[in-house]
Amino acid sequence: MLLIVHRFRRGTLWLMAAPASVASLWRRDYHDSRIILEQEGDLKYFSISGNLQRNVVRGLIVVGSASAVTITLLAIFSALLLAGNAKLERSHNEIYSALLGSTEDLSGSGAETINKDEMLALAQTIRERDIEIRRFVTSSATTLSVDNIGLKARLDATGLSEKAIKVIHGNAAIGGFRSDQTEHANPLLRGKLSEEIAKNHALMGVLNALPVKMPLDDFSTSSSFGIRMHPISGRPKFHTGIDLVAEGSEEVRAAKVGKVVLARSYQDYGNTVIIRHERGIETLYAHLANLLVKEGQDVDLTTVLGLVGNTGASTGKHLHFEVSVGGYPVDPQKVIETASYVQKNKN
């Protein structure tokens, strides 16, 4: 016979009773217990301390609680998986129904009917192509981002101020539009790729608007852009262009396609031609020996404007060449070197 008894504070022996709740077991004040084993008239006693009982019971409660939480989480996860599978199944059914409707329309026009297996194969092909397109979009966005960083560095090298860049942007011939198709309906109109495409168009718009060719084929630079000692007054003055000395042909050609807005003797510049290009950009050619174009004339890169001369306030035969954006002078050499580089890579 096996009896398990507890000794309570009053010293009364009681048979172990089942707990009313887990909480009461956790808070219960356990005491030393004794197990009496009777076998063929011999009695053997085994003592179990209250601390050991408390630790065992609480350990079982913790393990049981953890098991209950785990089972609950697994049940929730299973329910979510079932819901996800059901949603995926509905999506597959919708795709299948749409494809089936399309093939029914085609079959009415003489096309062969597609069975379910062929439909599933078609859906799998569409999925694979969709994955390929997404990979291509991601790769293109990364490549374009690198290209834009390079273009931005090139644009910064021109020395164009933010104000000048805004002038070029603001003079673009663009307009708004409305469409029933929103950005959310077209994956190409959202995300990193669309942002990089927009940046690329903006950068290329500015760089393509800049002059791409120096007005002389062979030349040396006698005076650069920026502050210098004025050759006549001897005082520091801002030089708004560059001075070029012809090393070969003295024919001066337009640096970019445009329209002549001035062709006459102009202040200290002597014989001067000013050409207006797109997006608020103008180029000026001064000290010419003669004028071979008229105001209002359209010119291109092959048009000869005149010959290098020494008219106006000049100390020798040379060409004074300026590039301005919105009326603000910029360094012609930097601008043209950058625009020419970008144009060559573009071609």
Residue pairs with C-beta under 8 A, 6 or more apart in sequence:
1 38
2 35
2 36
2 37
3 15
3 35
3 36
4 15
4 16
4 33
4 35
5 13
5 14
5 15
5 16
5 33
5 34
5 36
6 13
6 14
6 16
6 31
6 33
7 13
7 31
7 32
7 33
7 34
8 14
8 31
9 31
16 33
19 25
19 28
22 61
22 64
25 57
25 61
26 57
26 58
26 61
28 54
28 57
29 50
30 50
30 51
30 53
30 54
30 57
31 50
32 47
32 48
32 49
32 50
33 47
33 48
33 50
33 53
34 45
34 46
34 47
34 48
35 45
35 46
35 47
35 48
36 43
36 44
36 45
37 43
37 44
37 45
37 46
38 44
92 123
95 123
96 116
96 119
96 120
96 123
99 114
99 119
99 122
99 123
100 114
100 119
103 111
103 113
103 114
103 119
104 113
107 113
114 122
137 187
137 188
137 191
137 193
138 193
140 193
141 191
141 192
141 193
141 196
144 193
144 196
144 197
144 200
145 192
145 196
147 200
148 196
148 199
148 200
148 203
151 200
151 203
151 204
151 207
151 342
152 203
154 207
154 338
154 341
154 342
155 165
155 203
155 206
155 207
155 338
157 334
157 338
158 210
158 330
158 331
158 334
158 335
158 338
158 339
159 330
159 331
159 334
159 335
160 206
160 325
160 330
160 335
161 328
163 326
163 328
164 325
164 326
164 328
164 330
165 206
167 279
167 280
167 325
167 326
167 328
168 205
168 206
168 209
168 279
168 280
168 281
168 325
168 326
169 202
169 205
169 206
169 279
170 280
171 278
171 279
171 280
171 326
172 205
172 279
173 278
183 189
183 190
184 190
188 194
204 342
204 346
205 279
207 338
207 339
207 342
207 343
208 339
208 342
208 343
208 346
209 277
209 278
209 279
209 281
210 256
210 281
210 323
210 335
210 336
210 338
210 339
211 255
211 256
211 277
211 281
211 283
211 323
211 332
211 335
211 336
211 339
212 255
212 256
212 336
212 339
212 340
212 343
213 253
213 255
213 256
213 301
213 336
213 340
214 244
214 255
214 321
214 332
214 333
214 336
215 244
215 252
215 253
215 254
215 255
215 283
215 285
215 305
215 319
215 321
216 244
216 246
216 248
216 249
216 250
216 251
216 252
216 253
216 308
216 319
217 248
217 249
217 251
218 246
218 247
218 248
218 249
219 244
219 245
219 246
219 247
219 319
220 244
220 245
220 247
221 242
221 243
221 244
221 245
221 333
222 243
222 244
222 245
222 318
223 231
223 239
223 242
223 243
224 239
224 242
224 331
224 333
225 239
225 240
225 241
225 242
225 329
225 330
225 331
225 332
225 333
225 334
226 238
226 239
226 331
227 236
227 237
227 238
227 239
228 236
228 237
228 239
229 235
229 236
229 237
230 236
230 237
231 315
232 313
232 315
240 322
240 324
240 329
241 284
241 286
241 320
241 321
241 322
241 323
241 329
241 332
242 320
242 321
242 331
242 332
242 333
243 318
243 319
243 320
243 321
244 308
244 318
244 319
244 321
245 308
245 316
245 317
245 318
245 319
246 308
246 317
246 318
246 319
250 289
250 307
250 308
251 304
251 307
252 273
252 285
252 288
252 304
252 305
252 306
252 307
252 308
252 319
253 301
253 302
253 303
253 304
253 305
254 275
254 283
254 299
254 300
254 301
254 303
254 305
255 275
255 283
255 301
255 321
255 323
255 332
255 336
256 275
256 277
256 281
256 283
256 301
257 277
257 298
257 299
257 300
257 301
258 275
258 276
258 277
258 278
258 283
258 298
258 299
259 275
259 276
259 296
259 297
259 298
259 299
260 273
260 274
260 275
260 276
260 293
260 294
260 295
260 296
260 297
260 298
260 299
261 274
261 275
261 276
261 282
261 295
261 296
262 272
262 273
262 274
262 295
263 272
263 273
263 274
263 291
263 293
263 294
263 295
263 297
263 305
264 271
264 272
264 291
264 295
265 271
265 272
265 311
265 312
266 272
266 274
266 286
266 312
267 312
268 312
268 313
269 284
269 286
269 287
269 312
269 313
269 320
270 286
270 287
270 288
270 309
270 310
270 311
270 312
270 313
270 314
271 286
271 287
271 288
271 289
271 290
271 291
271 306
271 309
271 311
271 312
272 284
272 285
272 286
272 287
272 288
272 312
273 284
273 285
273 288
273 291
273 293
273 305
273 306
274 282
274 283
274 284
274 285
275 282
275 283
275 285
275 299
275 305
276 282
277 283
280 325
280 326
281 323
281 324
281 325
282 323
282 324
283 321
283 322
283 323
283 324
283 332
284 320
284 321
284 322
284 323
284 324
285 305
285 306
285 319
285 320
285 321
286 312
286 319
286 320
286 321
286 322
287 308
287 309
287 310
287 311
287 312
287 314
287 318
287 319
287 320
288 305
288 306
288 307
288 308
288 309
288 311
288 319
289 306
289 307
289 308
289 309
289 310
289 311
290 306
290 307
290 309
291 305
291 306
292 304
292 305
292 306
293 299
293 303
293 305
293 306
299 305
308 317
308 318
308 319
309 317
310 316
310 317
310 318
314 320
321 332
322 329
322 332
323 329
323 330
323 331
323 332
323 335
323 336
324 330
